[in-house]
């Protein structure tokens, strides 16, 4: 019997999730927190962006561009 990626075979022949965060085999950067998931892990930014900002894949906060359209009519 074999297990899928992110799992290990126990002595009882059952597949158990590997906690990559606990055993520190993840690749999360310094500004990220490792969060274990079933069969994998996620890297969550330590810093959360404030209102009006979006967070990119590197954890940077980027201001949202807001566009205002004004339509003028002539009579």
Phi and psi restraints in degrees (range 20) as a CNS / XPLOR table:
assign (resid 1 and name C) (resid 2 and name N)
       (resid 2 and name CA) (resid 2 and name C) 1.0 -133.5 20.0 2
assign (resid 2 and name N) (resid 2 and name CA)
       (resid 2 and name C) (resid 3 and name N) 1.0 159.7 20.0 2
assign (resid 2 and name C) (resid 3 and name N)
       (resid 3 and name CA) (resid 3 and name C) 1.0 -111.6 20.0 2
assign (resid 3 and name N) (resid 3 and name CA)
       (resid 3 and name C) (resid 4 and name N) 1.0 159.4 20.0 2
assign (resid 3 and name C) (resid 4 and name N)
       (resid 4 and name CA) (resid 4 and name C) 1.0 -75.6 20.0 2
assign (resid 4 and name N) (resid 4 and name CA)
       (resid 4 and name C) (resid 5 and name N) 1.0 175.2 20.0 2
assign (resid 4 and name C) (resid 5 and name N)
       (resid 5 and name CA) (resid 5 and name C) 1.0 -57.1 20.0 2
assign (resid 5 and name N) (resid 5 and name CA)
       (resid 5 and name C) (resid 6 and name N) 1.0 135.0 20.0 2
assign (resid 5 and name C) (resid 6 and name N)
       (resid 6 and name CA) (resid 6 and name C) 1.0 87.9 20.0 2
assign (resid 6 and name N) (resid 6 and name CA)
       (resid 6 and name C) (resid 7 and name N) 1.0 3.5 20.0 2
assign (resid 6 and name C) (resid 7 and name N)
       (resid 7 and name CA) (resid 7 and name C) 1.0 -127.4 20.0 2
assign (resid 7 and name N) (resid 7 and name CA)
       (resid 7 and name C) (resid 8 and name N) 1.0 155.5 20.0 2
assign (resid 7 and name C) (resid 8 and name N)
       (resid 8 and name CA) (resid 8 and name C) 1.0 -129.2 20.0 2
assign (resid 8 and name N) (resid 8 and name CA)
       (resid 8 and name C) (resid 9 and name N) 1.0 152.4 20.0 2
assign (resid 8 and name C) (resid 9 and name N)
       (resid 9 and name CA) (resid 9 and name C) 1.0 -85.9 20.0 2
assign (resid 9 and name N) (resid 9 and name CA)
       (resid 9 and name C) (resid 10 and name N) 1.0 127.1 20.0 2
assign (resid 9 and name C) (resid 10 and name N)
       (resid 10 and name CA) (resid 10 and name C) 1.0 -87.6 20.0 2
assign (resid 10 and name N) (resid 10 and name CA)
       (resid 10 and name C) (resid 11 and name N) 1.0 174.4 20.0 2
assign (resid 10 and name C) (resid 11 and name N)
       (resid 11 and name CA) (resid 11 and name C) 1.0 -62.4 20.0 2
assign (resid 11 and name N) (resid 11 and name CA)
       (resid 11 and name C) (resid 12 and name N) 1.0 -24.9 20.0 2
assign (resid 11 and name C) (resid 12 and name N)
       (resid 12 and name CA) (resid 12 and name C) 1.0 -89.7 20.0 2
assign (resid 12 and name N) (resid 12 and name CA)
       (resid 12 and name C) (resid 13 and name N) 1.0 14.2 20.0 2
assign (resid 12 and name C) (resid 13 and name N)
       (resid 13 and name CA) (resid 13 and name C) 1.0 58.5 20.0 2
assign (resid 13 and name N) (resid 13 and name CA)
       (resid 13 and name C) (resid 14 and name N) 1.0 39.7 20.0 2
assign (resid 13 and name C) (resid 14 and name N)
       (resid 14 and name CA) (resid 14 and name C) 1.0 -119.4 20.0 2
assign (resid 14 and name N) (resid 14 and name CA)
       (resid 14 and name C) (resid 15 and name N) 1.0 148.4 20.0 2
assign (resid 14 and name C) (resid 15 and name N)
       (resid 15 and name CA) (resid 15 and name C) 1.0 -85.9 20.0 2
assign (resid 15 and name N) (resid 15 and name CA)
       (resid 15 and name C) (resid 16 and name N) 1.0 128.3 20.0 2
assign (resid 15 and name C) (resid 16 and name N)
       (resid 16 and name CA) (resid 16 and name C) 1.0 -121.3 20.0 2
assign (resid 16 and name N) (resid 16 and name CA)
       (resid 16 and name C) (resid 17 and name N) 1.0 137.4 20.0 2
assign (resid 16 and name C) (resid 17 and name N)
       (resid 17 and name CA) (resid 17 and name C) 1.0 -60.6 20.0 2
assign (resid 17 and name N) (resid 17 and name CA)
       (resid 17 and name C) (resid 18 and name N) 1.0 136.2 20.0 2
assign (resid 17 and name C) (resid 18 and name N)
       (resid 18 and name CA) (resid 18 and name C) 1.0 -88.7 20.0 2
assign (resid 18 and name N) (resid 18 and name CA)
       (resid 18 and name C) (resid 19 and name N) 1.0 126.5 20.0 2
assign (resid 18 and name C) (resid 19 and name N)
       (resid 19 and name CA) (resid 19 and name C) 1.0 -89.2 20.0 2
assign (resid 19 and name N) (resid 19 and name CA)
       (resid 19 and name C) (resid 20 and name N) 1.0 91.2 20.0 2
assign (resid 19 and name C) (resid 20 and name N)
       (resid 20 and name CA) (resid 20 and name C) 1.0 -61.5 20.0 2
assign (resid 20 and name N) (resid 20 and name CA)
       (resid 20 and name C) (resid 21 and name N) 1.0 -28.2 20.0 2
assign (resid 20 and name C) (resid 21 and name N)
       (resid 21 and name CA) (resid 21 and name C) 1.0 -70.2 20.0 2
assign (resid 21 and name N) (resid 21 and name CA)
       (resid 21 and name C) (resid 22 and name N) 1.0 -44.5 20.0 2
assign (resid 21 and name C) (resid 22 and name N)
       (resid 22 and name CA) (resid 22 and name C) 1.0 -67.1 20.0 2
assign (resid 22 and name N) (resid 22 and name CA)
       (resid 22 and name C) (resid 23 and name N) 1.0 -41.1 20.0 2
assign (resid 22 and name C) (resid 23 and name N)
       (resid 23 and name CA) (resid 23 and name C) 1.0 -92.6 20.0 2
assign (resid 23 and name N) (resid 23 and name CA)
       (resid 23 and name C) (resid 24 and name N) 1.0 4.8 20.0 2
assign (resid 23 and name C) (resid 24 and name N)
       (resid 24 and name CA) (resid 24 and name C) 1.0 56.9 20.0 2
assign (resid 24 and name N) (resid 24 and name CA)
       (resid 24 and name C) (resid 25 and name N) 1.0 46.4 20.0 2
assign (resid 24 and name C) (resid 25 and name N)
       (resid 25 and name CA) (resid 25 and name C) 1.0 -105.4 20.0 2
assign (resid 25 and name N) (resid 25 and name CA)
       (resid 25 and name C) (resid 26 and name N) 1.0 8.2 20.0 2
assign (resid 25 and name C) (resid 26 and name N)
       (resid 26 and name CA) (resid 26 and name C) 1.0 -77.7 20.0 2
assign (resid 26 and name N) (resid 26 and name CA)
       (resid 26 and name C) (resid 27 and name N) 1.0 169.9 20.0 2
assign (resid 26 and name C) (resid 27 and name N)
       (resid 27 and name CA) (resid 27 and name C) 1.0 -118.8 20.0 2
assign (resid 27 and name N) (resid 27 and name CA)
       (resid 27 and name C) (resid 28 and name N) 1.0 28.9 20.0 2
assign (resid 27 and name C) (resid 28 and name N)
       (resid 28 and name CA) (resid 28 and name C) 1.0 -69.8 20.0 2
assign (resid 28 and name N) (resid 28 and name CA)
       (resid 28 and name C) (resid 29 and name N) 1.0 138.1 20.0 2
assign (resid 28 and name C) (resid 29 and name N)
       (resid 29 and name CA) (resid 29 and name C) 1.0 -72.0 20.0 2
assign (resid 29 and name N) (resid 29 and name CA)
       (resid 29 and name C) (resid 30 and name N) 1.0 175.4 20.0 2
assign (resid 29 and name C) (resid 30 and name N)
       (resid 30 and name CA) (resid 30 and name C) 1.0 -59.4 20.0 2
assign (resid 30 and name N) (resid 30 and name CA)
       (resid 30 and name C) (resid 31 and name N) 1.0 -37.0 20.0 2
assign (resid 30 and name C) (resid 31 and name N)
       (resid 31 and name CA) (resid 31 and name C) 1.0 -86.5 20.0 2
assign (resid 31 and name N) (resid 31 and name CA)
       (resid 31 and name C) (resid 32 and name N) 1.0 14.9 20.0 2
assign (resid 31 and name C) (resid 32 and name N)
       (resid 32 and name CA) (resid 32 and name C) 1.0 -125.4 20.0 2
assign (resid 32 and name N) (resid 32 and name CA)
       (resid 32 and name C) (resid 33 and name N) 1.0 155.7 20.0 2
assign (resid 32 and name C) (resid 33 and name N)
       (resid 33 and name CA) (resid 33 and name C) 1.0 -111.6 20.0 2
assign (resid 33 and name N) (resid 33 and name CA)
       (resid 33 and name C) (resid 34 and name N) 1.0 131.6 20.0 2
assign (resid 33 and name C) (resid 34 and name N)
       (resid 34 and name CA) (resid 34 and name C) 1.0 -79.2 20.0 2
assign (resid 34 and name N) (resid 34 and name CA)
       (resid 34 and name C) (resid 35 and name N) 1.0 133.0 20.0 2
assign (resid 34 and name C) (resid 35 and name N)
       (resid 35 and name CA) (resid 35 and name C) 1.0 -124.0 20.0 2
assign (resid 35 and name N) (resid 35 and name CA)
       (resid 35 and name C) (resid 36 and name N) 1.0 118.1 20.0 2
assign (resid 35 and name C) (resid 36 and name N)
       (resid 36 and name CA) (resid 36 and name C) 1.0 -70.0 20.0 2
assign (resid 36 and name N) (resid 36 and name CA)
       (resid 36 and name C) (resid 37 and name N) 1.0 140.9 20.0 2
assign (resid 36 and name C) (resid 37 and name N)
       (resid 37 and name CA) (resid 37 and name C) 1.0 -130.9 20.0 2
assign (resid 37 and name N) (resid 37 and name CA)
       (resid 37 and name C) (resid 38 and name N) 1.0 167.5 20.0 2
assign (resid 37 and name C) (resid 38 and name N)
       (resid 38 and name CA) (resid 38 and name C) 1.0 -63.8 20.0 2
assign (resid 38 and name N) (resid 38 and name CA)
       (resid 38 and name C) (resid 39 and name N) 1.0 114.2 20.0 2
assign (resid 38 and name C) (resid 39 and name N)
       (resid 39 and name CA) (resid 39 and name C) 1.0 80.1 20.0 2
assign (resid 39 and name N) (resid 39 and name CA)
       (resid 39 and name C) (resid 40 and name N) 1.0 2.0 20.0 2
assign (resid 39 and name C) (resid 40 and name N)
       (resid 40 and name CA) (resid 40 and name C) 1.0 -162.7 20.0 2
assign (resid 40 and name N) (resid 40 and name CA)
       (resid 40 and name C) (resid 41 and name N) 1.0 -154.5 20.0 2
assign (resid 40 and name C) (resid 41 and name N)
       (resid 41 and name CA) (resid 41 and name C) 1.0 -159.0 20.0 2
assign (resid 41 and name N) (resid 41 and name CA)
       (resid 41 and name C) (resid 42 and name N) 1.0 165.6 20.0 2
assign (resid 41 and name C) (resid 42 and name N)
       (resid 42 and name CA) (resid 42 and name C) 1.0 -127.1 20.0 2
assign (resid 42 and name N) (resid 42 and name CA)
       (resid 42 and name C) (resid 43 and name N) 1.0 149.6 20.0 2
assign (resid 42 and name C) (resid 43 and name N)
       (resid 43 and name CA) (resid 43 and name C) 1.0 -105.8 20.0 2
assign (resid 43 and name N) (resid 43 and name CA)
       (resid 43 and name C) (resid 44 and name N) 1.0 113.6 20.0 2
assign (resid 43 and name C) (resid 44 and name N)
       (resid 44 and name CA) (resid 44 and name C) 1.0 -106.4 20.0 2
assign (resid 44 and name N) (resid 44 and name CA)
       (resid 44 and name C) (resid 45 and name N) 1.0 135.0 20.0 2
assign (resid 44 and name C) (resid 45 and name N)
       (resid 45 and name CA) (resid 45 and name C) 1.0 -62.0 20.0 2
assign (resid 45 and name N) (resid 45 and name CA)
       (resid 45 and name C) (resid 46 and name N) 1.0 138.2 20.0 2
assign (resid 45 and name C) (resid 46 and name N)
       (resid 46 and name CA) (resid 46 and name C) 1.0 -67.2 20.0 2
assign (resid 46 and name N) (resid 46 and name CA)
       (resid 46 and name C) (resid 47 and name N) 1.0 -41.4 20.0 2
assign (resid 46 and name C) (resid 47 and name N)
       (resid 47 and name CA) (resid 47 and name C) 1.0 -88.9 20.0 2
assign (resid 47 and name N) (resid 47 and name CA)
       (resid 47 and name C) (resid 48 and name N) 1.0 131.5 20.0 2
assign (resid 47 and name C) (resid 48 and name N)
       (resid 48 and name CA) (resid 48 and name C) 1.0 -102.4 20.0 2
assign (resid 48 and name N) (resid 48 and name CA)
       (resid 48 and name C) (resid 49 and name N) 1.0 138.7 20.0 2
assign (resid 48 and name C) (resid 49 and name N)
       (resid 49 and name CA) (resid 49 and name C) 1.0 -76.5 20.0 2
assign (resid 49 and name N) (resid 49 and name CA)
       (resid 49 and name C) (resid 50 and name N) 1.0 149.3 20.0 2
assign (resid 49 and name C) (resid 50 and name N)
       (resid 50 and name CA) (resid 50 and name C) 1.0 -79.8 20.0 2
assign (resid 50 and name N) (resid 50 and name CA)
       (resid 50 and name C) (resid 51 and name N) 1.0 177.2 20.0 2
assign (resid 50 and name C) (resid 51 and name N)
       (resid 51 and name CA) (resid 51 and name C) 1.0 -59.4 20.0 2
assign (resid 51 and name N) (resid 51 and name CA)
       (resid 51 and name C) (resid 52 and name N) 1.0 137.6 20.0 2
assign (resid 51 and name C) (resid 52 and name N)
       (resid 52 and name CA) (resid 52 and name C) 1.0 89.4 20.0 2
assign (resid 52 and name N) (resid 52 and name CA)
       (resid 52 and name C) (resid 53 and name N) 1.0 3.5 20.0 2
assign (resid 52 and name C) (resid 53 and name N)
       (resid 53 and name CA) (resid 53 and name C) 1.0 -125.1 20.0 2
assign (resid 53 and name N) (resid 53 and name CA)
       (resid 53 and name C) (resid 54 and name N) 1.0 151.8 20.0 2
assign (resid 53 and name C) (resid 54 and name N)
       (resid 54 and name CA) (resid 54 and name C) 1.0 -113.5 20.0 2
assign (resid 54 and name N) (resid 54 and name CA)
       (resid 54 and name C) (resid 55 and name N) 1.0 152.8 20.0 2
assign (resid 54 and name C) (resid 55 and name N)
       (resid 55 and name CA) (resid 55 and name C) 1.0 -108.9 20.0 2
assign (resid 55 and name N) (resid 55 and name CA)
       (resid 55 and name C) (resid 56 and name N) 1.0 127.7 20.0 2
assign (resid 55 and name C) (resid 56 and name N)
       (resid 56 and name CA) (resid 56 and name C) 1.0 -84.9 20.0 2
assign (resid 56 and name N) (resid 56 and name CA)
       (resid 56 and name C) (resid 57 and name N) 1.0 -179.9 20.0 2
assign (resid 56 and name C) (resid 57 and name N)
       (resid 57 and name CA) (resid 57 and name C) 1.0 -65.2 20.0 2
assign (resid 57 and name N) (resid 57 and name CA)
       (resid 57 and name C) (resid 58 and name N) 1.0 -18.7 20.0 2
assign (resid 57 and name C) (resid 58 and name N)
       (resid 58 and name CA) (resid 58 and name C) 1.0 -93.7 20.0 2
assign (resid 58 and name N) (resid 58 and name CA)
       (resid 58 and name C) (resid 59 and name N) 1.0 -0.9 20.0 2
assign (resid 58 and name C) (resid 59 and name N)
       (resid 59 and name CA) (resid 59 and name C) 1.0 91.6 20.0 2
assign (resid 59 and name N) (resid 59 and name CA)
       (resid 59 and name C) (resid 60 and name N) 1.0 3.6 20.0 2
assign (resid 59 and name C) (resid 60 and name N)
       (resid 60 and name CA) (resid 60 and name C) 1.0 -77.7 20.0 2
assign (resid 60 and name N) (resid 60 and name CA)
       (resid 60 and name C) (resid 61 and name N) 1.0 143.0 20.0 2
assign (resid 60 and name C) (resid 61 and name N)
       (resid 61 and name CA) (resid 61 and name C) 1.0 -92.1 20.0 2
assign (resid 61 and name N) (resid 61 and name CA)
       (resid 61 and name C) (resid 62 and name N) 1.0 126.8 20.0 2
assign (resid 61 and name C) (resid 62 and name N)
       (resid 62 and name CA) (resid 62 and name C) 1.0 -122.9 20.0 2
assign (resid 62 and name N) (resid 62 and name CA)
       (resid 62 and name C) (resid 63 and name N) 1.0 131.9 20.0 2
assign (resid 62 and name C) (resid 63 and name N)
       (resid 63 and name CA) (resid 63 and name C) 1.0 -65.5 20.0 2
assign (resid 63 and name N) (resid 63 and name CA)
       (resid 63 and name C) (resid 64 and name N) 1.0 138.3 20.0 2
assign (resid 63 and name C) (resid 64 and name N)
       (resid 64 and name CA) (resid 64 and name C) 1.0 -76.9 20.0 2
assign (resid 64 and name N) (resid 64 and name CA)
       (resid 64 and name C) (resid 65 and name N) 1.0 133.9 20.0 2
assign (resid 64 and name C) (resid 65 and name N)
       (resid 65 and name CA) (resid 65 and name C) 1.0 -86.3 20.0 2
assign (resid 65 and name N) (resid 65 and name CA)
       (resid 65 and name C) (resid 66 and name N) 1.0 126.5 20.0 2
assign (resid 65 and name C) (resid 66 and name N)
       (resid 66 and name CA) (resid 66 and name C) 1.0 -110.9 20.0 2
assign (resid 66 and name N) (resid 66 and name CA)
       (resid 66 and name C) (resid 67 and name N) 1.0 128.6 20.0 2
assign (resid 66 and name C) (resid 67 and name N)
       (resid 67 and name CA) (resid 67 and name C) 1.0 -106.5 20.0 2
assign (resid 67 and name N) (resid 67 and name CA)
       (resid 67 and name C) (resid 68 and name N) 1.0 132.8 20.0 2
assign (resid 67 and name C) (resid 68 and name N)
       (resid 68 and name CA) (resid 68 and name C) 1.0 -117.0 20.0 2
assign (resid 68 and name N) (resid 68 and name CA)
       (resid 68 and name C) (resid 69 and name N) 1.0 124.5 20.0 2
assign (resid 68 and name C) (resid 69 and name N)
       (resid 69 and name CA) (resid 69 and name C) 1.0 -106.8 20.0 2
assign (resid 69 and name N) (resid 69 and name CA)
       (resid 69 and name C) (resid 70 and name N) 1.0 129.2 20.0 2
assign (resid 69 and name C) (resid 70 and name N)
       (resid 70 and name CA) (resid 70 and name C) 1.0 -114.7 20.0 2
assign (resid 70 and name N) (resid 70 and name CA)
       (resid 70 and name C) (resid 71 and name N) 1.0 125.2 20.0 2
assign (resid 70 and name C) (resid 71 and name N)
       (resid 71 and name CA) (resid 71 and name C) 1.0 -111.3 20.0 2
assign (resid 71 and name N) (resid 71 and name CA)
       (resid 71 and name C) (resid 72 and name N) 1.0 124.2 20.0 2
assign (resid 71 and name C) (resid 72 and name N)
       (resid 72 and name CA) (resid 72 and name C) 1.0 -104.1 20.0 2
assign (resid 72 and name N) (resid 72 and name CA)
       (resid 72 and name C) (resid 73 and name N) 1.0 142.6 20.0 2
assign (resid 72 and name C) (resid 73 and name N)
       (resid 73 and name CA) (resid 73 and name C) 1.0 -118.7 20.0 2
assign (resid 73 and name N) (resid 73 and name CA)
       (resid 73 and name C) (resid 74 and name N) 1.0 140.8 20.0 2
assign (resid 73 and name C) (resid 74 and name N)
       (resid 74 and name CA) (resid 74 and name C) 1.0 -103.1 20.0 2
assign (resid 74 and name N) (resid 74 and name CA)
       (resid 74 and name C) (resid 75 and name N) 1.0 141.6 20.0 2
